[in-house]
Amino acid sequence: MKIAVYPGSFDPITNGHLNIIERAVNIFDELIVAVVVNPSKSTLFSLEEREFMVKEVTKDLEKVKVQTFSGLLINFMKKNEAKVIIRGMRAISDFEYESQLALMNKKLAPEIETIFMVTCSKYAYLNSSIVKEIASLNGCVAQLVPEIVEKKLKEKLLPENI
């Protein structure tokens, strides 16, 4: 069984993330979307909220499992018997950071491969930080995130408008 892991903070999950997930499930027998606890990042949504949103937007994708984890990705991979890490890239500017991660993971676990997937061009500009900024200024994010995420952003950032 070919198991891949798509790790990220998903704070929040965007249509760009979803694009990568929908394409990756066509390649692997199972895709674990791993919602990461990253102590160096402050998040808008709690781990539980992020996990809930990812589960909601992927509930119709049979081969997707959603899990949370903290610690080394390589340890998570081994625990789940996964051999491939999926990393999404939007632009060439992502490449340097992503390649450093891939090389370090390869050093730690030579048996695990990293595959870079470039998001569709219509999401090349999209990231969670931009979405949060637009939403915090009461801008429309309907084309950027799934409906449940748009609702959760409004609840969190603009509770007086609900």
N, C-alpha and C positions, 0 to 999 in steps of 0.2 A: 504494500500500500504506500503510495507516494503522499506524504504529509508535508504541507508547507505552513509556515507561520508568517503572518503579516503583523509585525509589531508596531505600536505607535501609542501616543498619548490620546489621540482622538478627542481633543478638547476644543470643539466638538468634532464629531465625524462630519465630513463634507461630501458633496457629490463627487469630488475628485477621489477621495478615499473609496467611496462606493464603486466608482468606475474601476479602480484597481481590483477590488474584491470580486466584482462580477466577472472580470476577465480571468482572474487567477483560478476561480472555481472550475473553469473550463479546461484547465491544464492539470490540476491535481485531484487526487481521490478525496482529499480532505484539506480544508483550509482552516487553520486556527487563527482567528483575529485576536491578537494578544493585546489587551489594554494594559498599558505599562504604568507602574508607579515609578515616576522619575523624580527623585528628591531634589534635583537641581532645577526643576521647573515648577512654577506655581501655576495651578490650574484654576479655571473658573468653575468647572464642575468637579464634584467628588468622584472618586473611583467608581462608586456604585452608580452614580448618575451616568457616567460615561459608558460603563458596561451596559446599563439598561438601554441607552440610545443605540448602541451598536447592535445589541440583540434585536431590538425593534426593527431596525432598518435592514437586517439580514435574515429575519425570521422565515422568509420564503425561499431562502437559498439552502437547500438540503445538505450540501456538503460543507457548510460553514458551522464552526463551533466558535463560541466567544468565551475567552478566559481572561482572567486578570493575573498579573504577576509582578513581582519586584525582584531585583537582583540581576544577575547576569543572564542575558538572552541565551547564551550557549547552554547554560544549565537547564533553562526552560525547554529548549529544543531537545536535549537529551532525555529529559523526563517524559516528553511527549513523543519520543521516537521520530521526530521530524528531521528531515535532511535538507530542507530548503528554506531560506529566509527570503521573503518578498520585500523589496523596498521600492516605494514609489518615488519617481523623480518628475519634477515639473519642468525644470530648466537646467541648463549646463551649470548654473551656479550651485545646484544641489550636488553635483558630481564629486567635488573634492571631499566634502564631509562624508558623503555616502561611501565613497571608495575607501576612505580611512577606516570607517566602521567595518566594511566588508573584509579588508585586509587583516584587521585585528581579530575579527571573528574567525577567519581562516587560520590564523596563527594559533588561536586557542583550541580550535576544533577543525582540523584539516578535512574531516569527512563531511562537513556541512558546507553547502554552496549558498551563495547569495545571487539572487536574480533581481536585476533592476527592471522595473516596468515603468515606462513613460506614460503618464496620464494622457487622456485625449486632449487635443489642443484647446478645446473650449474650457478646460479646467487648468490650463498651464499657469495661470496667474493666481490661482486659488490656494489659500492656506487658512488654517483655523484662526490665526491671529487677525487676518483681514476680516474674516467673517465676524469675529467678536467685536472688532472695532465698528464695523458697519452697523451691527445689531445694537450696540451700546448708544449709537447716535440716532436710533430709531429708523435706520435705513432698511430697505427691503432686501432680505436674504433668501427669498423664496426660490430663486434660480440657483442658489449656491449650496443649499443643504436640504436634506429630506424634511418633510412637513413636521414630523415629531421634533426634530432638532430646532426648527424655526420656533415652534411653540415653547420649547424649553428655554431657548435663548431669551424670548420675550418675558417669560416668567422670572428668569434670573436677573435680567438686566433692566427690564422696564416694568416692574410689578404694578406700577401705578396706571399703566395703560391696558391692563387686562380686564 
